[in-house]
Amino acid sequence: MRSGRLLAIAVSGAAVLGGGACGGGKSGGSGTVSGAGSTFAAPLYDQLGSEFKDKDGTTINYNPIGSGGGIAQFTARTVDFGATDAAMKDDEVRAAQKHGVPVHVPTAFGSITVAYNLPGVAKGLRLDGPTVADVFLGKIKKWNDPAIAKLNPGKKLPATPITIVHRSDESGTTKLFTQFLSDSSPQWKAKVGSDKTVKWPTGTGAKGNDGVAGGVKQTDGAIGYVELAYALQNKFTTASVKNAAGKFVEPTLQSTSAAGDGLKIPADLRFSAINSPNPRAYPIASATFILVYRDMCKAGIAKAQAERIAGWLSFVLGTGQKSAEQIQYAPDPPSIRQQAQAKVAGLRCNGSPLKGGAAA
């Protein structure tokens, strides 16, 4: 997936709910299913949406407005599904419950890379949580700071000033990144905290993963946090980050999936893999989720439309997992995938099972 397709996604994804009256097809196909949210997931849902349309006839109309916007539009029922890179908080779940029980469906794993643009410094710079927190607090101002040098013995670091680029929109990526910083730094936790948007101590804001990616790529000395798929697609230089087991791990598809192994997963699948205990895990990783209502018809969705949505989710968790890996997204670990498929199989229309809910 080329990052240049993101503009087309944003434009084509502008429509909201309106496909419920169309009929026919394998899962009620030839209609339109609308979703909004995570910018990280946009290339994934664009690719899988194209494949699903070829298979089923249903168009997936996805608007990458950020995880916060995805949760808001899901709760307002202006889209068929929301998408977020961080599970809904308790108060967000309560707000959504006016339409029924919200269901979290983990569709793929992503990690947040610490991407940097430092000419002359090859990939493999080593960082840990406290040091990254001090950089984003503005306490570490140059690349040859002793704290960075201590983690990188033998590496020649320039005195280049550090330019910070962060998200300006409500973002699940920000929630996960700032959770990692809060877990790593008492000062960060007390001064800034963790949420989809925070009051940044310093730096320049940019919208979406693509906005941060562009800001880092265009600025010598820049550092930012960018989802792994964007970093791989744009051939970014990324740091190895120290995990909970004390190992410096590069962000890869394998180390991202490993973050899901060995986790205690709650029944509602609202989990985070930040600081996974797995020694092979990259420490800033989690699932990206699609949000739907357990009984979609009771939430106001027509039966044929609910069947399209269930068919779409089954496809994403079935053959879509192989396609996800091919475009540089980490597939769900098998145990989590099975739990996600069980959630989809449990979707209902006025209490009755939906066609299209089996794995595709």
C-alpha positions in Angstrom: 0.0 0.0 0.0 1.5 3.3 -1.0 1.0 6.2 1.4 -0.1 8.4 -1.4 -3.4 6.6 -1.4 -4.3 8.2 1.9 -5.7 11.4 0.3 -8.0 9.3 -1.8 -9.1 7.4 1.3 -9.9 10.6 3.1 -11.9 12.0 0.2 -13.8 8.8 -0.6 -14.5 8.2 3.1 -16.4 11.4 3.7 -19.9 9.8 3.4 -21.7 8.7 6.5 -24.3 6.0 7.1 -26.8 5.4 4.4 -26.5 1.9 2.9 -29.1 0.1 4.9 -31.8 -0.1 2.2 -29.8 -1.9 -0.4 -30.4 -5.7 -0.6 -29.2 -8.9 -2.1 -25.8 -10.5 -2.3 -23.8 -13.0 -0.2 -24.1 -11.2 3.1 -26.7 -8.7 2.1 -24.1 -7.4 -0.4 -24.0 -4.7 -3.1 -24.6 -2.0 -0.5 -22.3 0.3 1.4 -20.9 -0.1 4.9 -19.5 3.1 6.5 -16.8 3.5 9.1 -14.6 6.1 10.6 -11.7 6.5 13.0 -8.1 5.3 13.2 -5.7 6.8 10.6 -3.3 3.9 11.3 -5.9 1.4 10.0 -6.9 3.4 6.9 -4.5 1.7 4.4 -5.5 -1.7 5.9 -9.3 -1.1 5.6 -8.8 0.4 2.1 -7.0 -2.7 0.9 -9.3 -5.2 2.6 -12.3 -3.1 1.6 -11.2 -3.4 -2.1 -10.8 -7.2 -1.7 -14.1 -7.6 0.1 -16.0 -5.7 -2.6 -14.5 -8.1 -5.2 -15.7 -11.0 -3.1 -19.0 -9.8 -1.7 -20.1 -6.8 -3.7 -20.2 -4.5 -0.6 -18.4 -1.2 -0.6 -16.5 -0.2 2.6 -16.5 3.5 2.9 -13.9 4.5 5.5 -13.1 8.0 6.8 -9.7 8.2 8.6 -10.5 11.0 11.1 -8.6 9.6 14.1 -9.6 7.2 16.9 -11.3 9.9 19.0 -13.5 10.8 16.0 -14.2 7.2 15.3 -15.5 6.6 18.8 -17.6 9.8 18.7 -19.2 8.9 15.4 -19.8 5.3 16.5 -21.5 6.6 19.6 -23.6 9.1 17.7 -24.6 6.3 15.2 -23.5 8.3 12.2 -21.4 5.4 10.9 -21.9 1.6 10.9 -18.6 1.0 12.7 -16.0 2.9 14.6 -12.3 2.2 14.6 -9.8 3.0 17.3 -6.2 2.1 18.2 -7.0 2.2 21.9 -9.9 0.4 23.6 -12.8 2.6 24.7 -12.6 3.9 28.2 -15.3 3.1 30.8 -17.0 6.5 30.3 -16.9 6.0 26.5 -18.5 2.6 26.9 -21.2 4.0 29.1 -22.0 6.8 26.5 -22.3 4.2 23.7 -24.6 1.9 25.7 -27.6 4.1 25.0 -27.7 2.2 21.7 -26.8 -1.2 23.1 -23.7 -3.2 24.1 -20.5 -2.1 22.2 -18.3 -4.8 21.0 -14.5 -4.5 20.5 -13.1 -6.6 17.6 -9.3 -6.5 17.4 -8.5 -6.7 13.7 -4.7 -6.4 13.5 -1.8 -5.4 15.7 0.2 -2.2 15.4 3.1 -0.7 17.1 4.1 2.9 17.6 7.6 3.5 16.4 9.9 6.2 17.7 10.8 7.5 14.3 13.7 10.0 13.8 15.5 11.9 11.1 19.1 12.2 12.0 21.5 12.2 9.0 24.6 10.0 9.7 23.0 7.9 12.4 22.0 4.5 11.0 18.9 2.6 12.1 19.3 1.0 15.4 19.5 3.9 17.8 18.6 2.5 21.3 16.2 4.3 23.5 14.3 3.5 26.7 11.0 4.8 28.1 12.5 7.4 30.6 14.7 8.9 27.9 11.9 9.1 25.4 9.8 10.8 28.0 12.5 13.3 28.8 12.8 14.1 25.1 9.1 14.8 24.7 9.1 16.8 28.0 11.7 19.0 26.4 14.4 18.2 29.0 16.7 16.5 26.4 17.3 19.1 23.7 20.2 17.7 21.6 20.9 14.3 20.1 24.3 14.0 21.8 22.7 14.4 25.3 24.5 12.1 27.8 21.3 10.2 28.5 21.0 9.2 24.8 24.8 8.6 24.5 24.7 6.2 27.6 22.2 4.0 25.8 24.3 4.0 22.6 28.0 3.3 23.5 30.3 3.6 20.5 27.8 5.5 18.4 28.8 9.0 17.3 25.9 11.3 18.0 25.7 14.9 16.6 24.8 18.0 18.6 21.8 18.5 16.3 18.9 20.1 18.1 15.9 17.8 18.6 12.6 18.9 16.9 9.5 17.1 18.3 6.5 16.3 16.1 3.4 15.0 17.7 -0.3 14.5 16.8 -2.7 17.4 16.9 -5.9 15.4 16.6 -7.6 13.0 18.9 -5.7 9.8 18.4 -5.5 6.2 19.8 -1.9 6.3 18.7 -1.3 9.2 21.1 -3.2 7.3 23.9 -0.9 4.3 23.5 2.3 6.3 23.2 1.5 8.5 26.2 0.5 5.4 28.2 4.0 4.1 27.5 5.5 7.4 28.6 3.4 7.5 31.7 4.4 4.0 32.7 8.0 4.9 32.1 8.2 8.4 33.8 6.6 9.6 37.0 7.2 13.1 35.9 5.4 12.5 32.6 2.5 10.8 34.4 2.1 13.7 36.8 2.6 16.6 34.3 1.1 15.3 31.1 -0.6 11.9 31.6 -2.2 9.6 29.0 -5.1 10.2 26.7 -6.1 10.5 23.0 -5.1 14.2 23.2 -2.8 15.8 25.8 -1.2 19.2 26.5 2.2 18.7 25.0 5.1 20.4 26.8 6.8 21.2 23.5 6.9 20.4 19.8 4.8 20.9 16.7 1.5 19.3 16.1 0.4 17.5 12.9 -2.8 15.7 11.9 -2.8 12.0 11.5 0.0 9.4 11.3 0.7 10.7 7.8 1.0 14.3 9.1 3.5 13.3 11.8 5.3 11.1 9.3 5.6 14.0 6.9 6.9 16.4 9.6 9.6 14.0 10.7 10.7 13.2 7.1 11.0 16.8 6.2 13.0 18.0 9.3 16.6 17.1 10.1 16.8 16.3 13.8 13.1 15.5 14.1 11.6 12.8 16.3 8.0 11.7 16.3 5.8 8.7 17.0 4.4 6.9 13.9 2.6 3.6 13.5 4.7 0.8 12.2 3.0 0.4 8.9 3.6 4.1 8.1 7.2 3.8 9.2 7.8 0.7 7.0 6.0 2.1 4.0 8.0 5.3 4.2 11.3 3.6 5.0 11.7 5.6 8.2 14.6 5.2 10.6 13.3 3.9 13.9 14.7 3.3 17.3 15.0 0.0 19.2 13.2 0.5 22.5 13.8 -1.3 25.8 11.0 -3.6 26.7 9.7 -4.8 30.1 12.2 -7.7 30.0 15.1 -5.3 29.7 15.8 -6.1 26.0 16.1 -3.5 23.2 13.7 -4.6 20.5 13.2 -3.3 17.0 9.7 -2.6 15.8 8.8 -5.3 13.3 5.7 -7.3 12.4 7.0 -10.2 14.4 7.9 -8.2 17.6 4.5 -6.5 17.3 2.5 -9.7 17.1 4.6 -11.1 20.0 3.2 -8.3 22.2 -0.1 -10.1 22.1 1.2 -13.4 23.3 0.9 -14.2 27.0 -1.5 -11.3 27.8 -4.4 -11.7 30.1 -7.3 -10.8 27.8 -10.6 -9.6 29.5 -13.9 -11.0 28.3 -14.8 -7.7 26.5 -11.4 -7.7 24.6 -10.6 -4.2 25.9 -6.9 -4.8 26.3 -3.6 -3.0 25.7 -0.3 -4.7 24.9 1.8 -1.8 26.1 4.9 -3.1 28.0 4.0 -6.7 27.2 5.9 -9.2 29.5 6.9 -11.2 26.4 10.8 -10.9 26.1 10.4 -10.9 22.3 7.8 -8.1 22.3 8.2 -4.5 21.1 7.0 -2.5 24.1 4.7 0.1 22.4 2.2 -2.1 20.7 -1.5 -3.0 20.8 -4.4 -4.0 18.7 -6.4 -1.8 16.5 -10.2 -2.3 17.0 -13.4 -2.1 15.1 -16.4 -1.1 17.2 -19.9 -2.4 16.5 -23.0 -3.1 18.6 -23.7 -6.6 19.7 -27.3 -6.4 18.6 -27.1 -4.1 15.6 -30.8 -4.1 14.8 -31.7 -2.9 18.3 -29.1 -0.1 17.6 -31.2 1.0 14.6 -29.4 -0.8 11.8 -31.5 -2.7 9.2 -31.0 -6.5 9.1 -29.5 -6.6 5.6 -27.0 -3.9 6.7 -26.2 -5.8 9.9 -25.4 -8.9 7.8 -23.1 -6.8 5.6 -21.2 -5.6 8.6 -20.9 -9.1 10.1 -19.7 -10.3 6.7 -17.1 -7.6 6.6 -15.8 -8.4 10.1 -15.6 -12.1 9.3 -13.6 -11.4 6.1 -11.2 -9.1 8.1 -10.6 -11.9 10.7 -10.4 -14.6 8.0 -8.5 -14.3 4.7 -8.0 -10.6 5.5 -5.4 -11.5 8.0 -3.0 -12.8 5.3 -3.6 -9.7 3.3 -2.9 -7.5 6.3 0.6 -9.0 6.7 1.3 -8.5 3.0 0.8 -4.8 3.4 2.9 -4.6 6.6 0.3 -5.0 9.4 0.8 -7.6 12.1 -2.0 -10.2 12.2 -3.8 -11.0 15.4 -2.1 -13.7 17.4 -4.1 -17.0 17.0 -5.7 -16.9 20.5 -6.8 -13.3 20.2 -8.1 -13.9 16.7 -10.2 -16.8 17.9 -11.7 -14.6 20.7 -12.4 -11.9 18.1 -14.1 -14.4 15.8 -16.3 -15.5 18.7 -17.4 -11.9 19.2 -18.4 -11.6 15.6 -20.2 -15.0 15.7 -22.2 -13.5 18.7 -23.5 -10.5 16.8 -27.3 -10.4 16.6 -30.3 -8.8 14.9 -33.1 -8.5 17.4 -31.7 -11.5 19.3 -31.2 -13.8 16.2 -27.9 -14.8 14.7 -26.7 -12.9 11.6 -25.7 -14.4 8.3 -22.2 -13.5 7.4 -20.9 -13.9 11.0 -18.8 -17.0 10.3 -15.1 -16.6 9.5 -14.4 -16.0 5.8 
